[in-house]
Structures are given as C-alpha cells and as structure tokens.
Amino acid sequence: MSCDYFASTFDRRRLAHTLLKMQQPFCYYVYSDELYQLAEIPLLPQPGRVRPPSLSMFPNNRAPFRRLPKIRENVNEAIRVKEVRAVFPDGVVEVLPTPAAIRRAQELGLDLILVSPTAEPPVAKAMDYGQWQYEQKKKTHDARKKQHVIQVKELKFRPNTDDHDYEFKKNHAIRFLKEGNRVKALVQFRGREIAHSDLGKKLLIRFAEDIKEFGAMEAPPKQEGRNAHILISPVKQAPIKKEKPAAGPPAPKPAPDAGNPQ
C-alpha cells in the first residue's frame, strides 16, 4: 500500500514524542488507492527493541548545544603561578604561595585577581571580582572616549568657484584642521572644463598656500579622470608658553621710629 502522511515529518516526530510521554499509542491517517482509513500504530517502548531513529526528538540524532560555564581567567584557582605578591585591602603586601594567598582572600570574603602577570613575582590583588570588572569596563570606556579618530573631510570645488564660496570652504578647512582631521580638496571638471585642468590645479595650490599655517600639503595635486585633488594634514602647533609676570622692585623697608631707636 502506498502511504502519504498528512502531517509533516517534524510534526509527526513532535506528536509521537508527546504521546510516548503520555503512554498513549500514536494514530495517524494513511492514504490508499480506494479509501481513507485510520491506522493505529503502537509506539510504546518494548523490551529489547530500540526506538526508530525517525522518531528521535533531535534531528540527525544530535544532542542539543550546551553552553559551557565561562572560566574566569587569572582569578583564584585559575592563577597558574607558584607565588604572587598579594595586595590586601588593609594595605599589607606580602609574597605568598598562590594557594595561601587565595585562602587568605577567601577568608576576607574576596577574590584573588592577578592584576600584573608580567611582574616578578606577579602581582595579585584581593578584591571583589564584580567590582574589578566594573572598573575595567569603566577604564576601557574612558579610553575610547578620549581617543580621537582622524577623519578625512572632503571639500568640493569647481574651476570657476567664486570668491565667496572659496572663503566659505577655506574657513571650513581651517576648522577641520584645528580639530585634528585631514582635508581633501577636490576639483570637479564637467564637460569641456577638462580641457582647462590646469586651472583646477592652480586653484588647489592656492588653497594649500592660504591654509599652510594650519595644514601641510602631503603631495602635489593629482588628477584622476575628471577630478583633481590634494590631501592636507594638520600641522602640530607649538603650545603657547605663558610668560610669568616680571618681578617688580623690592618694597622699601619702613624707616625706624625715632622714639624707639633700635
């Protein structure tokens, strides 16, 4: 008899597994050339028989993925060195064997954390692990906040850019260079303007000369297709030294009193 299951393979497996837990037989419809009929197939486990692999709860007979517990590196028993220079909250610093330092930290209700593994001997500090994690995240956040990412700011010109637009973009370039960013000045040629590419290069050289106090041109103007460009890097300006006020003449000493000779 040719059979065609009305439920998908996944649904059949899930239903069969549920009925097995309920100790119930599994019933489903099969199709023949003449009629529909209800076929009852017991799936109760029998001694000496193995459950068919098609009814396994996990496809392909694979066990579910289990997340392994996260190992805390350089904390307590994970410290692999023989002895450490242990620093305790009361200010005591001692060179102890690692097991002894761990026991002493645990007596205080703290963890022993290896803070300087490259020192000789390595330095370990007794403190709360959660607090140490918070401090490390805060340091990383502050370091990212302070670091400056150099960006390339692009300014576009045309060969016939008027003076107002030129001054406007020049002021933008000066502001970008003061912020520590690089500036890319780009001249675009359209149509027959490409025949006068020398005008665009002269404009770029003039632009670099006008802002040379704040940035230096990395290379002469370079043309690529219908565009010519230069890159300008910021110039490190020497810090302005504050001049100390000049010391005035010393104040005259008061004259001695005539009535009280010294």
Protein Blocks (a to p, Z undefined) as FASTA:
>chain_A
ZZddfbdfklmmmmmmmmmmnopacddddddfkbccdddddfbdcehiacdfklpfbghh
iacddddddddehiajlpmbfbdcdddfkopacdddfklmmmmmmmnopacddfblmbcc
dddddddfklmmmmmmmmmmmmmmmpccdddddddddfklcfklmmmmmmmmmmmmmnop
acddddddehjlmmmmmlmmmmmmmmmmmmmmmoccfbdcddehjaccdddddddddddd
ddddddddddddddddfklcZZ
